Amino acid sequence: MSNLYDVIIAGAGPVGLFLACELAMADVSVLMLEREPEPNSPSKIGPPGMRALNTASMEAFYRRGLLDKVTPPSKRPPNFQKKPGFQFAGHFAGIWLNANRLDLTRFKYRIPGPALDLSLNPASIAGIEAVLAPRAESLGVTILRGKNVTGVSQDEDAVTVKAGDQEFYAKWLVGCDGGRSTVRKAAGFEFVGTEPTFTGFAVQADLDQPEKLKIGFNPTEDGMYVMMRAGNFHLLDFDGGFFDRTQNVTEEHIQDVVGRVTGTDVKIAKLHHASSFTDRCKQAARYRNGRVLLAGDAAHIHSPLGGQGLNLGLGDAVNLGWKLAATVRASRSRYGPVDLSLLDTYEQERRPFAAWVLEWTRAQVTVLKPGPHGAALRQLVSDLIDTDDGHNLFLGRVWGLSQRHDLGDPHPLVGASAPDFEFSDGSRLGPKLEGARGLIVDFGDDVRLKKLAGGDQLGLSALLVRPDGIVAWVTEESLDIEGAKAALARWF
Ligand SMILES: Cc1cc2nc3c(=O)[nH]c(=O)nc-3n(C[C@H](O)[C@H](O)[C@H](O)COP(=O)(O)OP(=O)(O)OC[C@H]3O[C@@H](n4cnc5c(N)ncnc54)[C@H](O)[C@@H]3O)c2cc1C
């Protein structure tokens, strides 16, 4: 078998590229097969490609030294309304969240730092790919474009991937080929969930009377329109999800939906771009089938309401990268069956997160349903969000501040993202993870580090941080080397 790679990744989108970099940093050979011949498809550039990054994604980029490249601070303005005391920090079903209402004392282990910024953090898909693709190549990843993966087969030792009339071979295949994943279908993954209730459209167009459409999120009698700025808007058409998404989106159809959903006589003067999406909500029943794994939209799809999909997918990549790399490296040096226990924690940790996002977006669809029932629920949720408790609950979830994996240890920090500690020399924890290696933080006698920014006693003496920035183990005693060794043996 010629050219047997350690890992083939199908799809060089943001999730596939992030994963490729993680693997290559850990000395794993990677081939990427990408369907599109050129990186910049129209839906990835400009306004249609803009995505909001939450704290978990900001941390992932920060911990690899990439944060300011994917979302330059100068380009992080609050997008919608600027008024005293208000800073847009996302939404739930169009009900706005205010970053200024964040009460950090409710998130005990969150320390303000470069990755904890609740203003809208826009990054375009094309921009992220433009940072990650050259980085992957500089780390030794081969990216072949114009290779549409059409078939997958596997045996005990390897996977064969078909792209057109060519075949490629690897020990592992990861499908990062988006919501309509060929890998998922070809490798026989079950995909379970709910069918759509609406069709959404992301539109760039010149309008004859743009002033008639209000900036922001606007629920209407027939759906919702979201006006980013004149000419860039999203439409949610509660059509039962019947629009046939294999056909091109025509100007005529968009005009019809604009009239119905906005309830105005605004006319499209020129359509520049339109793509469709739905609230179909599904998740792969498993994330690994033999030597084939799934990550990103290939593993889970849902409506883009609340901007969670990319954040979820990047979380998959950072979680899977070091585990798959460790599995590949271990199998090089051992004979006999591969130990898959570490790799299988990927599915155990990530499936519940995706299940939560699916529920979160389903709840928003229900709140947005046209008619008196949806309106009543919207009012109730709006009242809840208006309380300090409610606001912080929603901020914590949208921004990933309350995310925690269940690693079987009741300590609230185990399974959560490591606080971005500032050390006596002014350095911070985040950049110390740039090499994607785990580390032990021993606070020694540094009393300052044993306190959080708010002055709360942290009560910790040492902790073990995984390469993905998740705390795997803590001790409140002085550093116990045996305990640290036992924790290390579990993970590495
Ligand atoms: C309107 C809209 C707004 C959104 N806003 C947000 C937001 O604000 N925040 C957020 O977190 N998420 C948002 N999302 C979701 C986000 O865009 C996706 O979750 C994210 O792009 C998924 O990344 P991915 O790499 O898994 O898949 P994709 O971005 O779909 O990339 C998949 C790649 O695989 C390639 N590919 C597909 N099939 C094959 C094949 N057979 N062979 C080889 N290559 C293949 C594709 O060409 C593509 O490059 C939004 C989505 C939409 C539609």
The ligand as an SDF file (V2000), in Angstrom:
LIG
                    3D

 53 58  0  0  0  0  0  0  0  0999 V2000
  -26.1950   31.4530    8.1620 C   0  0  0  0  0  0  0  0  0  0  0  0
  -25.2780   30.7560    9.1260 C   0  0  0  0  0  0  0  0  0  0  0  0
  -24.7250   31.4570   10.2020 C   0  0  0  0  0  0  0  0  0  0  0  0
  -23.8990   30.8050   11.1150 C   0  0  0  0  0  0  0  0  0  0  0  0
  -23.3730   31.5100   12.1640 N   0  0  0  0  0  0  0  0  0  0  0  0
  -22.5780   30.8820   13.0550 C   0  0  0  0  0  0  0  0  0  0  0  0
  -21.9830   31.6030   14.1360 C   0  0  0  0  0  0  0  0  0  0  0  0
  -22.1670   32.8240   14.2830 O   0  0  0  0  0  0  0  0  0  0  0  0
  -21.1990   30.9210   15.0320 N   0  0  0  0  0  0  0  0  0  0  0  0
  -20.9800   29.5680   14.8870 C   0  0  0  0  0  0  0  0  0  0  0  0
  -20.2880   28.9890   15.7410 O   0  0  0  0  0  0  0  0  0  0  0  0
  -21.5000   28.8660   13.8510 N   0  0  0  0  0  0  0  0  0  0  0  0
  -22.2830   29.4800   12.9260 C   0  0  0  0  0  0  0  0  0  0  0  0
  -22.7880   28.7860   11.8720 N   0  0  0  0  0  0  0  0  0  0  0  0
  -22.4410   27.3570   11.7120 C   0  0  0  0  0  0  0  0  0  0  0  0
  -21.0480   27.1740   11.0980 C   0  0  0  0  0  0  0  0  0  0  0  0
  -20.9300   27.8520    9.8740 O   0  0  0  0  0  0  0  0  0  0  0  0
  -20.7560   25.6870   10.8770 C   0  0  0  0  0  0  0  0  0  0  0  0
  -21.0750   24.9730   12.0450 O   0  0  0  0  0  0  0  0  0  0  0  0
  -19.2690   25.4820   10.5330 C   0  0  0  0  0  0  0  0  0  0  0  0
  -18.9650   26.0750    9.3000 O   0  0  0  0  0  0  0  0  0  0  0  0
  -18.9430   23.9910   10.4890 C   0  0  0  0  0  0  0  0  0  0  0  0
  -17.5980   23.8190   10.1130 O   0  0  0  0  0  0  0  0  0  0  0  0
  -17.1270   22.4300    9.4840 P   0  0  0  0  0  0  0  0  0  0  0  0
  -15.6790   22.5960    9.1910 O   0  0  0  0  0  0  0  0  0  0  0  0
  -17.5850   21.3170   10.3480 O   0  0  0  0  0  0  0  0  0  0  0  0
  -17.9790   22.2860    8.1470 O   0  0  0  0  0  0  0  0  0  0  0  0
  -17.9680   23.2150    6.8490 P   0  0  0  0  0  0  0  0  0  0  0  0
  -17.6910   24.6290    7.1970 O   0  0  0  0  0  0  0  0  0  0  0  0
  -19.2440   22.8900    6.1410 O   0  0  0  0  0  0  0  0  0  0  0  0
  -16.7360   22.6730    6.0110 O   0  0  0  0  0  0  0  0  0  0  0  0
  -16.8060   21.4000    5.3860 C   0  0  0  0  0  0  0  0  0  0  0  0
  -15.7440   21.3440    4.3010 C   0  0  0  0  0  0  0  0  0  0  0  0
  -15.8050   20.0460    3.7060 O   0  0  0  0  0  0  0  0  0  0  0  0
  -15.8080   20.1600    2.2930 C   0  0  0  0  0  0  0  0  0  0  0  0
  -16.5230   18.9800    1.7680 N   0  0  0  0  0  0  0  0  0  0  0  0
  -17.8450   18.7170    1.7760 C   0  0  0  0  0  0  0  0  0  0  0  0
  -18.0900   17.5260    1.2170 N   0  0  0  0  0  0  0  0  0  0  0  0
  -16.8920   17.0100    0.8440 C   0  0  0  0  0  0  0  0  0  0  0  0
  -16.4960   15.8010    0.2150 C   0  0  0  0  0  0  0  0  0  0  0  0
  -17.3820   14.8790   -0.1550 N   0  0  0  0  0  0  0  0  0  0  0  0
  -15.1720   15.6010   -0.0330 N   0  0  0  0  0  0  0  0  0  0  0  0
  -14.2430   16.5220    0.3360 C   0  0  0  0  0  0  0  0  0  0  0  0
  -14.5720   17.7020    0.9270 N   0  0  0  0  0  0  0  0  0  0  0  0
  -15.8830   17.9380    1.1900 C   0  0  0  0  0  0  0  0  0  0  0  0
  -16.5320   21.4770    2.0330 C   0  0  0  0  0  0  0  0  0  0  0  0
  -16.2050   22.0010    0.7600 O   0  0  0  0  0  0  0  0  0  0  0  0
  -16.0040   22.3380    3.1790 C   0  0  0  0  0  0  0  0  0  0  0  0
  -14.8010   22.9990    2.8540 O   0  0  0  0  0  0  0  0  0  0  0  0
  -23.6160   29.4190   10.9400 C   0  0  0  0  0  0  0  0  0  0  0  0
  -24.1580   28.7100    9.8420 C   0  0  0  0  0  0  0  0  0  0  0  0
  -24.9820   29.3730    8.9520 C   0  0  0  0  0  0  0  0  0  0  0  0
  -25.5620   28.5970    7.7980 C   0  0  0  0  0  0  0  0  0  0  0  0
  1  2  1  0
  2  3  1  0
  2 52  2  0
  3  4  2  0
  4  5  1  0
  4 50  1  0
  5  6  2  0
  6  7  1  0
  6 13  1  0
  7  8  2  0
  7  9  1  0
  9 10  1  0
 10 11  2  0
 10 12  1  0
 12 13  2  0
 13 14  1  0
 14 15  1  0
 14 50  1  0
 15 16  1  0
 16 17  1  0
 16 18  1  0
 18 19  1  0
 18 20  1  0
 20 21  1  0
 20 22  1  0
 22 23  1  0
 23 24  1  0
 24 25  2  0
 24 26  1  0
 24 27  1  0
 27 28  1  0
 28 29  2  0
 28 30  1  0
 28 31  1  0
 31 32  1  0
 32 33  1  0
 33 34  1  0
 33 48  1  0
 34 35  1  0
 35 36  1  0
 35 46  1  0
 36 37  1  0
 36 45  1  0
 37 38  2  0
 38 39  1  0
 39 40  1  0
 39 45  2  0
 40 41  1  0
 40 42  2  0
 42 43  1  0
 43 44  2  0
 44 45  1  0
 46 47  1  0
 46 48  1  0
 48 49  1  0
 50 51  2  0
 51 52  1  0
 52 53  1  0
M  END
$$$$
